[in-house]
Amino acid sequence: MMNHAYAHLMSGDGEAIIFTLDLEQPVEIGDFVSAFSGLGSQFEAFLKAENPDLKGDVKIYVKEVRKGSIEAELIPLAYNTIVTAMDHSQIIGKFVANLATKLGGFSGRSGRPPDASKTELTAITNTITAVANDPNGRACIKAVRYKKGKRTTEFALEFDTAEAQRALKQIDAKYLEISAVTDFDHTNKLMTFFQSNRRDAQKTGEKAIIEDLSQKPLSVVYSSELAKERIKSEMLSGDRNVYKLGFFVDVNVATRDGKPVAYRIKAVNDVIELPDDD
């Protein structure tokens, strides 16, 4: 018996995402499942980002399987019933257009590779791997609207094996780029300020030097409100010159490509007055 929600969509009004895989070779079951679950997870994340108050499920129905082709529909169930003031098709269409931009950036079709989190990279990888692993594969992702059972395409994204393979290479490079930012902990290091921000106690904008770690001034950020308050109070004190003070701090050093880029202050253990230069 056909699921009630799916039957309702087919006979009435609503929106869905159609994902079609056209593959020359049999697809590995893991790649097959990942393709649809990856697209579904991206759409759920997109809905949450567009409207944090929106709650609902994305259900995936495999509509048709024939030699070399698989078609599935992703139906946002609660989304159709909860959102009444929005243009549903705009959200579905916007999602597919957004995905087209990201994939175009990674595949080299348009622009530069976009910034993305590891979670996003994983979801995109899952969506396109089945096509990338096929010698002559194609995929189509459509935003569609049903009106009295008739289907209209609002936006369509297509990609082939070559584009999917190029995208995977760029995504792998993006993974490495993200992983290159690492942290190391150091305790009770002497820090002096190179640049301070006295005007706004809520903002940082400071740079400091910790000679044991780097001769270059690096940006300062705070991972502890207590550490921030202690340093800001010294900056705002009228009778002390922050540039003549030494701060013994517990610090986390953020590095990129092996080079320090910022100090993340975890604690201030002591503050001393530095001797004047002779």
C-alpha positions as CSV (number, residue, x, y, z in Angstrom):
1,M,0.0,0.0,0.0
2,M,1.4,3.4,-1.0
3,N,2.4,5.7,1.9
4,H,-0.5,8.1,2.7
5,A,1.8,11.2,2.5
6,Y,3.2,10.2,-0.8
7,A,-0.2,9.4,-2.3
8,H,-1.5,12.8,-1.0
9,L,1.3,14.7,-2.8
10,M,0.7,12.8,-6.0
11,S,-3.0,13.6,-6.1
12,G,-2.9,17.2,-4.6
13,D,-0.5,20.2,-4.3
14,G,3.0,20.3,-2.9
15,E,6.7,20.3,-3.5
16,A,9.4,17.7,-3.7
17,I,13.0,17.2,-4.9
18,I,13.5,14.6,-7.7
19,F,16.9,12.9,-7.7
20,T,17.6,10.8,-10.8
21,L,20.8,8.7,-11.2
22,D,21.6,7.4,-14.7
23,L,24.5,5.0,-14.4
24,E,26.2,2.8,-16.9
25,Q,27.5,0.2,-14.4
26,P,25.8,-1.4,-11.4
27,V,26.1,0.9,-8.4
28,E,27.5,-0.3,-5.0
29,I,24.8,-0.4,-2.4
30,G,26.7,1.9,-0.1
31,D,27.1,4.6,-2.8
32,F,23.4,4.1,-3.7
33,V,22.2,4.7,-0.2
34,S,24.7,7.5,0.5
35,A,23.6,9.4,-2.6
36,F,20.0,9.9,-1.4
37,S,20.8,10.2,2.3
38,G,23.5,12.8,1.6
39,L,21.0,14.9,-0.4
40,G,18.4,14.5,2.3
41,S,20.7,15.6,5.1
42,Q,21.8,18.7,3.0
43,F,18.1,19.7,2.6
44,E,17.4,19.2,6.3
45,A,20.4,21.4,7.2
46,F,19.3,24.0,4.6
47,L,15.7,24.1,6.1
48,K,17.1,24.5,9.6
49,A,19.4,27.4,8.5
50,E,16.6,29.1,6.5
51,N,14.0,28.8,9.3
52,P,15.4,27.6,12.7
53,D,11.8,27.3,14.1
54,L,10.8,24.9,11.4
55,K,10.6,21.3,12.3
56,G,9.9,18.3,10.1
57,D,11.1,15.2,8.4
58,V,12.4,14.6,4.9
59,K,11.2,11.3,3.6
60,I,12.8,9.6,0.6
61,Y,10.7,7.4,-1.8
62,V,12.3,5.4,-4.6
63,K,9.8,6.0,-7.3
64,E,11.2,4.0,-10.2
65,V,14.1,1.7,-10.9
66,R,15.0,0.6,-14.4
67,K,18.1,-0.5,-16.2
68,G,20.7,2.1,-15.6
69,S,18.4,4.6,-13.9
70,I,17.0,5.2,-10.5
71,E,14.6,8.0,-9.6
72,A,13.7,9.0,-6.1
73,E,11.6,11.8,-4.6
74,L,12.5,13.6,-1.4
75,I,9.4,14.9,0.3
76,P,9.5,17.3,3.2
77,L,6.4,16.1,5.1
78,A,5.9,18.4,8.0
79,Y,7.3,21.3,6.0
80,N,4.2,21.4,3.8
81,T,1.8,21.5,6.7
82,I,3.7,23.9,9.1
83,V,4.8,26.6,6.7
84,T,1.7,28.5,5.5
85,A,3.0,32.0,4.9
86,M,6.0,31.0,2.8
87,D,6.2,30.3,-0.9
88,H,7.1,26.6,-0.6
89,S,8.5,26.3,-4.1
90,Q,10.9,29.2,-3.5
91,I,12.5,27.2,-0.6
92,I,12.8,24.0,-2.6
93,G,14.1,25.9,-5.6
94,K,16.5,27.9,-3.5
95,F,17.9,24.8,-2.0
96,V,18.6,23.2,-5.4
97,A,20.1,26.5,-6.8
98,N,22.3,26.7,-3.7
99,L,23.5,23.2,-4.2
100,A,24.2,23.9,-7.9
101,T,26.4,26.9,-6.9
102,K,28.4,24.8,-4.4
103,L,28.8,21.9,-6.8
104,G,29.7,24.3,-9.6
105,G,32.4,25.8,-7.4
106,F,33.9,22.4,-6.5
107,S,33.7,21.0,-10.0
108,G,35.2,24.1,-11.6
109,R,32.1,24.9,-13.6
110,S,31.6,28.3,-11.9
111,G,33.5,30.4,-9.4
112,R,35.9,29.2,-6.8
113,P,35.4,26.3,-4.3
114,P,33.0,27.6,-1.6
115,D,33.7,27.5,2.2
116,A,32.1,24.5,3.8
117,S,32.2,22.6,7.1
118,K,33.4,19.0,7.3
119,T,29.7,18.0,7.7
120,E,28.7,19.8,4.5
121,L,31.7,18.3,2.6
122,T,30.7,14.8,3.8
123,A,27.1,15.3,2.7
124,I,28.1,16.6,-0.8
125,T,30.6,13.7,-1.1
126,N,27.9,11.2,-0.3
127,T,25.6,12.8,-2.9
128,I,28.0,12.6,-5.8
129,T,30.2,9.5,-5.2
130,A,27.9,7.1,-7.1
131,V,28.2,9.3,-10.2
132,A,32.0,9.8,-9.7
133,N,32.6,6.0,-9.5
134,D,30.7,5.3,-12.7
135,P,32.5,5.4,-16.1
136,N,29.7,7.3,-17.7
137,G,27.3,8.5,-15.1
138,R,24.9,11.4,-14.9
139,A,22.6,12.8,-12.2
140,C,19.8,15.3,-12.1
141,I,18.3,17.0,-9.1
142,K,15.1,18.9,-9.7
143,A,12.9,21.1,-7.5
144,V,9.4,20.3,-8.6
145,R,5.9,21.5,-7.8
146,Y,2.7,19.3,-8.0
147,K,-0.6,21.0,-8.9
148,K,-3.5,18.6,-9.0
149,G,-1.2,15.7,-9.7
150,K,0.7,17.5,-12.5
151,R,4.4,18.1,-12.1
152,T,6.3,21.3,-13.0
153,T,10.1,21.7,-12.7
154,E,11.1,24.9,-10.8
155,F,14.9,24.4,-11.0
156,A,17.2,21.6,-12.2
157,L,20.8,20.7,-11.5
158,E,22.7,18.2,-13.7
159,F,26.2,16.8,-13.3
160,D,28.2,14.0,-14.9
161,T,31.1,11.7,-14.0
162,A,33.8,14.2,-14.9
163,E,32.3,17.0,-12.9
164,A,31.7,14.7,-9.9
165,Q,35.3,13.5,-10.0
166,R,36.7,17.1,-10.2
167,A,34.4,18.1,-7.3
168,L,35.7,15.2,-5.2
169,K,39.3,16.2,-5.7
170,Q,38.5,19.8,-4.6
171,I,36.6,18.5,-1.6
172,D,39.5,16.3,-0.6
173,A,41.7,19.4,-0.8
174,K,39.2,21.4,1.3
175,Y,39.3,18.6,3.9
176,L,43.1,18.9,4.1
177,E,42.9,22.7,4.3
178,I,40.5,22.4,7.3
179,S,42.7,19.8,8.9
180,A,45.8,22.0,8.6
181,V,44.4,24.3,11.2
182,T,45.6,22.7,14.4
183,D,46.0,23.7,18.1
184,F,48.7,23.3,20.6
185,D,48.5,24.1,24.4
186,H,51.1,26.0,26.3
187,T,51.1,27.0,30.0
188,N,52.4,30.0,31.8
189,K,54.0,31.8,28.8
190,L,55.0,35.4,29.0
191,M,52.9,37.6,26.7
192,T,53.3,41.3,25.9
193,F,51.0,43.4,23.8
194,F,51.9,44.8,20.4
195,Q,48.5,46.3,19.7
196,S,45.6,46.9,22.1
197,N,42.0,48.0,22.0
198,R,41.0,50.3,24.8
199,R,38.0,51.9,23.2
200,D,35.5,49.0,23.3
201,A,35.8,46.4,26.1
202,Q,33.5,44.1,24.2
203,K,35.8,43.8,21.2
204,T,39.3,42.5,20.9
205,G,41.4,43.7,17.9
206,E,44.6,43.0,19.9
207,K,47.9,41.6,18.8
208,A,50.5,40.2,21.2
209,I,54.0,38.6,21.2
210,I,55.0,35.5,23.0
211,E,58.7,35.2,22.2
212,D,58.8,31.5,23.3
213,L,56.4,30.7,20.5
214,S,56.8,33.3,17.8
215,Q,58.7,36.5,17.1
216,K,55.8,37.9,15.1
217,P,52.8,39.6,16.7
218,L,49.7,37.4,16.4
219,S,46.0,38.1,16.9
220,V,44.5,37.6,20.3
221,V,41.2,35.9,21.0
222,Y,39.7,34.7,24.3
223,S,38.4,31.3,25.1
224,S,37.7,32.4,28.7
225,E,35.6,35.3,29.9
226,L,37.7,35.5,33.1
227,A,40.9,35.9,31.1
228,K,39.3,38.5,28.9
229,E,38.0,40.5,31.9
230,R,41.4,40.4,33.6
231,I,43.3,41.7,30.5
232,K,40.6,44.3,29.7
233,S,40.7,45.6,33.2
234,E,44.5,46.1,33.0
235,M,44.1,47.9,29.6
236,L,41.5,50.2,31.0
237,S,43.3,51.0,34.2
238,G,44.5,54.6,34.1
239,D,47.6,54.2,36.1
240,R,49.2,51.3,34.2
241,N,50.6,51.2,30.7
242,V,49.6,47.9,29.1
243,Y,52.7,47.9,26.9
244,K,54.9,47.8,30.0
245,L,53.1,44.8,31.4
246,G,53.9,41.1,31.1
247,F,51.0,38.6,31.2
248,F,51.7,35.0,32.2
249,V,49.1,33.1,30.3
250,D,47.9,29.6,29.4
251,V,47.5,29.8,25.7
252,N,46.2,27.7,22.8
253,V,48.1,28.5,19.6
254,A,46.1,28.1,16.3
255,T,48.4,27.2,13.4
256,R,47.8,27.0,9.7
257,D,50.1,25.1,7.4
258,G,52.4,24.7,10.4
259,K,52.6,28.4,11.1
260,P,51.1,30.2,14.2
261,V,48.2,32.5,13.3
262,A,46.5,33.4,16.6
263,Y,46.8,33.1,20.3
264,R,43.7,31.9,22.1
265,I,44.0,32.9,25.8
266,K,42.7,30.3,28.2
267,A,43.8,31.8,31.5
268,V,45.8,34.7,33.0
269,N,48.0,33.4,35.9
270,D,49.9,36.6,36.8
271,V,50.6,40.2,35.6
272,I,54.0,41.8,36.1
273,E,55.5,45.2,35.4
274,L,58.3,44.9,32.9
275,P,61.7,46.6,33.5
276,D,62.4,49.7,31.5
277,D,64.8,49.2,28.5
278,D,68.3,50.4,29.4
